[in-house]
């Protein structure tokens, strides 16, 4: 199965859809949409409370790029 590109990840983040990038993934887990970069959860969205969290720590260029895409889409 081909990996999602940053462009398709941005679209899927808007609708909270499952994705698999080269170093990232997003998926639903018990009412929470979780976004991971490598093995670190960097963001999540709780369906029940409608609240989201984005990790503000500084990471690699790749993870930072994904964090910025999430901020753009979710804020």
Protein Blocks (a to p, Z undefined) as FASTA:
>chain_A
ZZddfklmmmmmmnopacddfkbccddeehiacddehjbcfbdcdfklopacddfbdcdf
klmmmmmmmmmmmZZ
